[in-house]
Amino acid sequence: MTAPVPTPDHSAAWQEAGVRLDVEGEFATVTLCHPGRRNAQTPAMWRALAAIGRELPATVRVVVLRAEGVSFSAGLDRAMFTPEGIPGEPNFLSLAASSDKELDEAIAGYQEAFTWWRRPDLISIALVQGHAVGAGFQLALSCDLRICAEDAQFAMRETSLGLVPDLTGTKPLTDLVGYARALEICATGRWVHAAEAAATGLANLVVPSAEQLDEAARDLAAALLAAPRAAVIETKALLAGAGDRSYEEQRAAERGAQARRLRDLAGIGD
C-alpha cells in the first residue's frame, strides 16, 4: 500500500471535531482523535463523520474506523445533558421542547454519521480498545466487522439514563446476538467484554493488545482487497439481504447475482 495521504477538504474542521481521514488508494482510515476526552461524541463529530462518508473517494473499498487513546469512545459527551449544553448545539432540554418534526429531523441528522459504514460498495472494520459505551458501542456496530483488543468493553447505557439506543445500533446488535441477548444487554447496560464479544459474534477477531489492532486490520484489509471488487459487492449484497428473504428468494438472488458475474467476466455484461 502507498503512504497515507491526508484528505485536504475540510480536514482541519473534521479534526477539530475529533475525526481524521487518511486515504491510501483503495484503503481508508477514519480516526477518532480526541483521546483526552476518551473520544466522547458530539453533534460536531457526527457531522464530520457524515461528511466523510459523503466525500470518501470512489476508489475506496475498505474503511477502517480506529480511535486514539485508551478508549474507542466513551459515548455521548455528557455536556449534552446539562442546561448549558455544548456551545452552538442544542441540549436535550431544547430537543425535547421542539416539535415532533424537528425532533425527528434532528435525530435523523445525527444518525447519518452511523449509516454509511454499511454501504454496499464498502467493507468497514471497527478497531475497538478500552471502552465503547452507548454511542461508541453503536458506532462500532455500524461497521461490517469488528476487531477488538482483549481490554475492549462494550456497554449500551442509554436505557439506564431513561433513553433508548437511537443511533442505528439496535438492528445490528439484534442481528448479531439475537433478540433475547440484545434485550438483556440494552436493558441492563452491563459490560460485554472481548471474550463474550467473540463468542457471540460481536467481534470477528480479538487480539492481545491495542497495539496489535492496526496490524490485524491491515492483514484483514489485504485479504478483502485481494478479491475482485464487483464480486465482493455482489456477495455482500447477497449476505446483507439474506435475513429478509425466504430460502427460495435467496436461491433466486444467488442465481441473479451469479448471472451478472458470469456475463461481466465474459465481457458481455451491461
Buried (B, 14 or more C-beta within 10 A) or exposed (E): EEEEEEBEEBBEEBBEBBBBBBBBEBBBBBBBBBBEBBBBBBBBBBBBBBBBBEEBEEEBBBBBBBBBBBBBBBBBBEBBEEEEBBEEBBBBEEBEEEEEEEBEEBEEEBBBBBBBBBBEBBBBBBBBBBBBBBBBBBBBBBBBBBBBBBBBBBBBBBBBBEEEBBBBBBEBBBBBBEEEBBBEBBEEBBEBBBEBBBEBEBBBBBBEEBEBBBEBBBEBBEEBBEEEEBEBBBBBBBEEEEEEEEEEEBEEBBEEBEEBBEEBEEEEEE
